[in-house]
Every structure is written in C-alpha cells, then in structure tokens.
Amino acid sequence: MSKLDLAFAALADPTRRRIVAHLTRGETRVTDLARPFAMSLNAVSKHVKTLERAGLVRRTRRGREHFLKLRAQPLRDVADWTAQYERFWTRRLDALGGFLARQKESRDDRPQ
C-alpha cells in the first residue's frame, strides 16, 4: 500500500480525523488525547497506531509518558492529490456556468 493509500485509509475513520484535529493544537500525551473519547485507552491507542503507520503521527517517549505530534507531510500529499481534482471540478463547474448563462440569454432573447 502506498503512503497516500495509508493516509486516506487512516483518515477515512471519523475518530482518527478527530484525533488529527486535536493534534493540530500541538503535541499531547496519549492519555490526554484519549480523555474526550468515549472509548478505552486501548481503543484510542489502536487508532493512534493506524495514524502512525500512515505517517500522520509521530510518537516520542519521555520516561513512561508517550507524546504524540501531528506530521504535516502526509496531509500535504493528500491535499496535493485532491487539488488536481479540484481543478477538474472547477473546469466542469465553469463550463456548466457558461452553458446555463447561454441558456438564459437565449430564453431572454426569445420574443414574448
């Protein structure tokens, strides 16, 4: 599986997206990250491991504490990949807008 595939698979889950959103605020301990979730620490850890495998999260250990930090590069890769489709849809929507404008003009030009 490519890194992009792993990032999309990891981000497909709403819990993992919430974890990523939380990590945008900065580095945090795993136990603090798990607190707002209605699930066990073990369940949150499994989500974190998926994010780590995708390269979205980096874990460091200081003594007995595990800290998590968001890694931006995989998110940039996802954004770059989706940007090419944004251009595609923008062209399509521009074409649709032009078509609709021409249709309106032709209706406006018809005798009443």
C-alpha positions in Angstrom: 0.0 0.0 0.0 1.4 3.5 -0.9 1.8 6.2 1.7 -1.1 8.1 0.1 -3.3 5.0 0.4 -2.4 4.6 4.0 -3.2 8.3 4.7 -6.6 8.0 3.0 -7.4 4.8 4.9 -6.4 6.3 8.2 -8.4 9.5 7.6 -11.5 7.5 6.5 -12.4 6.9 10.1 -14.1 9.8 11.9 -12.4 9.0 15.2 -9.0 9.3 13.6 -10.0 12.6 11.9 -10.9 13.9 15.4 -7.6 12.8 16.7 -5.8 14.6 13.9 -7.9 17.7 14.5 -6.9 17.6 18.2 -3.3 17.2 17.3 -3.4 20.4 15.2 -3.3 22.2 18.6 0.1 20.7 19.3 1.9 17.8 20.9 -0.1 15.9 23.6 0.2 12.9 25.8 -1.7 9.8 24.7 -3.6 9.7 27.9 -4.7 13.4 27.5 -5.7 12.7 23.9 -7.9 9.7 24.9 -9.8 11.7 27.6 -12.5 13.2 25.4 -13.3 10.0 23.6 -16.0 7.6 24.8 -13.7 4.5 24.4 -10.9 2.8 26.2 -7.3 3.9 26.2 -6.6 0.7 24.3 -9.1 1.5 21.6 -7.6 5.1 21.2 -4.1 3.5 21.0 -5.2 1.3 18.1 -6.4 4.4 16.2 -3.1 6.2 17.0 -1.2 3.2 15.7 -3.1 3.4 12.4 -2.2 7.1 12.2 1.4 6.3 12.9 1.6 3.6 10.2 0.2 6.2 7.8 2.9 8.6 8.9 0.4 11.2 10.1 1.5 11.0 13.8 4.9 10.7 15.4 5.2 9.2 18.9 8.0 10.1 21.3 8.6 8.6 24.7 9.8 10.6 27.7 10.1 8.3 30.7 6.8 6.4 31.0 4.9 9.0 29.0 4.1 8.8 25.3 3.6 12.0 23.4 2.0 12.4 20.0 2.7 15.0 17.4 1.0 15.6 14.0 3.2 15.2 11.0 2.1 17.6 8.2 3.7 15.9 5.1 1.1 13.2 4.6 -1.7 15.8 4.9 0.2 17.9 2.2 0.3 14.8 0.0 -3.5 14.3 0.4 -4.1 18.0 -0.3 -1.9 17.8 -3.4 -3.6 14.8 -4.7 -7.1 16.3 -4.2 -6.0 19.6 -5.7 -5.8 18.0 -9.2 -9.4 17.0 -8.9 -10.4 20.4 -7.6 -9.1 21.9 -10.9 -11.1 19.2 -12.8 -14.3 20.1 -11.0 -13.7 23.8 -11.3 -13.4 23.5 -15.0 -16.6 21.4 -15.1 -18.5 23.9 -13.0 -17.2 26.8 -15.1 -18.4 25.0 -18.2 -21.8 24.4 -16.6 -22.0 28.0 -15.6 -21.3 29.1 -19.1 -23.9 26.7 -20.5 -26.5 28.0 -18.1 -25.7 31.6 -18.9 -26.1 30.9 -22.6 -29.4 29.2 -22.0 -30.6 32.1 -20.0 -29.5 34.6 -22.7 -31.3 32.5 -25.4 -34.5 32.5 -23.3 -34.2 36.2 -22.7 -33.8 36.8 -26.5 -37.0 35.0 -27.4 -40.0 37.1 -28.3 -42.6 37.2 -25.6 
